Each structure stands twice: as structure tokens, then as C-alpha cells.
Amino acid sequence: MEFRILGSVEVDNSGLAVDLGGLRERTLLARLLLAAGQVVSADRLADDLWAGEPPPHSMATLRVYISRLRRALGPAAGSLVTQPPGYRLQLDAGQLDASRFEHLVTAARRELDDGNAEAAAAGLRAALGLWRGPALSDVADFAFAQADVARLEEARLAALEDRVEADLACGRHAGLTSELDGLAAAYPLRERLCGQRMTALYRCGRQADALRAYRELRTRLADELGIDPNPRLHRSEERRVGKECRSR
């Protein structure tokens, strides 16, 4: 049985989607999954499920939701353990898509560090392929989920940047320019993406576009954050300006 949070909260049983019930049951499952096998007290669960305002008799209602969730999990019901002062969900390695994502990314980064760009690119594509949409999309508005939503999204973007880095190392700059144009528009303050876009453009012989991309980033960082681009990106821009001047 597979548990999924890289998108909406889902459970897959041998290729079949498990009917988890309503929003409360999915929220309960998400809260336990994010606890990574640790016990979550019943009081904490009630507080999180009802956004800080548990109704009267919330403990009894929580037990109902626990029972429904166990029923939905069927053969995996034993993984939802009652343990004072609350409950925990114990999973085997690889049952949670977010854990598989992290494992694949770590392995791919080792390949990239070792100079195996093709293997790294393939591994990172496999990791990113686990994503079905924004993490925890159906419970992302709950306060307990927001830090993990932000953490997972940052991990996704970092893996995406690593995949672009691996593709650049494989010489795929021509095929990356349009993708990087879109990524730069979607994430205009991510300096690494801008640097990768500059590299792809420069390798395609589009020096003027590469320099324009840097200057747009510099202006945006100054206007929105009051900072300059990182020194490495600045040095890269200076080198390209120098090459452009010498070629004239």
C-alpha cells in the first residue's frame, strides 16, 4: 500500500485508489503521515483537525474518524496504532511518496557529484515524476500542514534545478531554453534558475539575451528585496560581458 502527499492526499492499494472518506479523514491521515511515525496526542489531533476550535465531544468524534480511517485502510489498518497519549502511523520504508522522492534525489545528487550526469538526470526525472500537483493540496490551508507544504515545495524546486544542472552537463542547452524561460517567469527571484537560463542562452549563442536575463534579475532583486545577485552569478555575468566586448 502506498501513501501519497505529493499532490492531494491519497492511498493506493495495488493500483486502486482507496476511498478515504471525507476531508476530516484525509486531514487526519495527512497529520499522522507528517508526524513521520511519531505519536500525535489526541488533543493535538483534535486541535489540528478543527483548526484550533474542537467542538464539544471532539474526542469521541476523533475516535470515529480513527475507526473510519482504519476501515478504509483495510489490510493496512494495523499500521494505525493507538499509543497513549494518542495515535501514530507506522510505515515501511518506501511506502510514502515523499520519502521515495527524497531517496531518489539523494541518490541522483551523488551521481551528479560523481560526474554521472545522465544517471543523475534520469534519477531526478523519476523523483519529480512522483509529484501530481502541489504537496498536500487538499489540506494545505490547515495550519499544521503549511510548514511542510513550504518545505516540500522548496525540495521540489531544488530537485528541478538539479535536474536542469544535469541536463546542462549532458549538453541539452538548446532544449532547455524554452523551459527555463517559463521557469524564470514562474520563479523570478530564484537566482540559480536565472544562472542556468543564462548558461543555456549563452551556449546557444544568445549572449545578449543571457545578459538581459541577468540585468532583469538584478533589477528585480533590488526592487523587491533590496539585495544584489549572489557574487558567483555576478562574476559569471562579468565574464560574459568581457567575452562579448572582446568579440566585437
N, C-alpha and C positions, 0 to 999 in steps of 0.2 A: 504494500500500500504506500502510495506517495502523497506527501503533503506539500502544498504549493502556496507560496505567498508572493512570488514574483509576478504579480498581476492581482486578480481577485483571489480571495481565499478559497482554495479548492482541495479536495481529496480525490485521488484517483485509485481505483481498485482494479488492477489488471486491465487497464484501458477503459474502464467505465467510470463515469463521474458519480461520486457519492452524493446523494441528496442530504445536505447538511441541515435542512430546515430553514428557519428564518434568520434575520440579521443577528439576533441575540446569540444563537448557537454558533454562527460563523465568527462573531466577535469573541465569544468565549474561547473558541478554538484558536483564533489568532493570538489572544492574550497568553494562552498556555504555550503556544509554539514560540512566541517571542521570549518566554522565560527560559528557553533552552534547557529543559529538563529539571529546572529548579521548582521547588514548591511555591505556589502562589496562594496566599491565605484567602480564605473565603471572603473575609471583609474587603480585601484588596480587589478581588474579582468583582464583588458587588459594586464597589465604588467605581471601577473602570467600566463595567457593563452599563451602568446607569449614569455615566458622566458626572459622578460626584453627588448624585441625588438618588440613592437607592430608595425604592418605595417601601412601605410597610411590608413586613413578612418577606423581605428580599432573600433571606437565607433559604426559606422554603422554596421560593421561586428559582433560586440558583440551583438547588438540588434537582429540580425538574429539568432545567436546561442541561445539567450534567448527565442525567438519565437519558434524555433525548439524544445527546451527542454520543454517548456510548452505544445507544441503539443504532445510530447512523453509521458508526464505525464498524459495526458488525464484528468480523473476526479480529479486528484490531482494538476492540473495546478494552482489552486488558491493559493497553498502553496508557489509558487514562486512569491514573491511580489516585485513590483517596489517601492522603497522608497529612495528618494534623500539622499545621492548622488549616489545611486547605487541600489543594489538588496539584498534581503535576502530570505532565505528558512526557513519557519516556519513549524516545525513538531510536531506532538503529541508525548507524552511520549511513548517510546517503538517502535517508527517507525524506528529508526536507530539501526542496529545490534550492533554497538559499545556501545551504551547506554544500550542495554539489557545485553550485556556481563558484563559491569561494575556493573549493578544492581545485576545480578546473583552472581558475585564474592563477592560483599559486603555482600550479604545475606549468602553465603556459609562460609565466614570468621567468621561471627557471630556464625554460627553453630559450627565451629571448636573451637572457643574460649569458647563456652559453653559446649564443650566435646561431641558434637553430630557428631562424625567422619563419620558415614555412610551417614547422611544427607549432610554433607559438601562435601564428595567425590562425591555424586550424583549431587549436585548443580554445583560443579566445572567442572564435565564432561559435563553437559549441557551447561555451559558457553563456554568451549573450543570447543564444538561441533558446535558453530556458525562460527568458523573460516574455511574458504575454501581455504586458502593459505596465502601468505604474504600480510599484510594490504596494500590496495591501490595499488595493484601490477601493474596495467596498467598505473598509473600516478606517481609512486614512484620516477621517475627521475626528476620530476619538483621540483624546489627549495622550493615552498610553502608547499609541502607535506612531505618533509624529516623529519622535527622535529616530526610530528605526526606519521609518519611511525615508527620512533625510539621509541616514547612514547608507541604506541600500542604494538609493539613487546616486549618491556620490561614488559608491563602489562600482555601479554600472558605468558611470561616465569615465571613471579611471580605467576600467577594463576596455571600454571603447577606445580611449586614447592609446592604450597599449596595443590594441588590435591595429589601429591606424599606423602606429610606430612599426609594427611587424610588417605590415603591407608595404610601407615605405622602404623598409630594409630589403623587401623582395623585389623592389623596382616597380611597384604598381602605382606610381605617382600619377600617371595620366588618368587612370580610372578613379582616382581618389578626389580629383579637384571638385567635381560637382557635389559629391557627398560632403566634403569639407566646407564648401560654400554654404550648404544647408545647416551644417552643424555650427558654423560660426554665427549664422543668423539666429539659431535657436539658443546658443550659449555664448553670447557676445563677450563675456568677461573671462572666459577660460583661456588663459594665456597659452597653455600647451597646445590646445586645438589651433589657436592662431599661428603658433610657430610651425605646427605640422602643415597647416594650409600654406604658409609662406614657402615651406620647403617643397611641397608638391608643385606650387605655381612656378617657383624658380627652376625646378628641374624640367618643367615643361617649356622653358624659355620665356615665361611671362614675368620677367623681372619687375616691370612697372606695377603689375597687379600685386605682386608679393610685397613690394614696398608700400603700396596703398593700403594693403591689409594691415600692415604694422602701424601705419600712421592713424588709421581708423581706431585700432585698439588703443593706442596711446592716448588719443583724444577722449575716448570713452572712459578709460580708467581714470583719467584726470578729472573729467566732468562728474562721474558718478561716485568714485571712491577717493579721489584726491591723491592718487598714487601714480607712480611710473611703472612701466613694464619691468619685469624682472631683468637683472643685468645680463643673463645669458641671452635672452631674446634681443636685448638692445645691442649686444655685441654682434649677434647674427645679422641684425639689420645694418649695422655699420659696415660689416664685411661685404654685404651685398651692394650697398651704396658705392663702396670703393671699387668693386669689380665693375659696376655699371659705368662709373666715371672713367675707368681705365679703358673700357671697351669703346668709348666714344672717339 
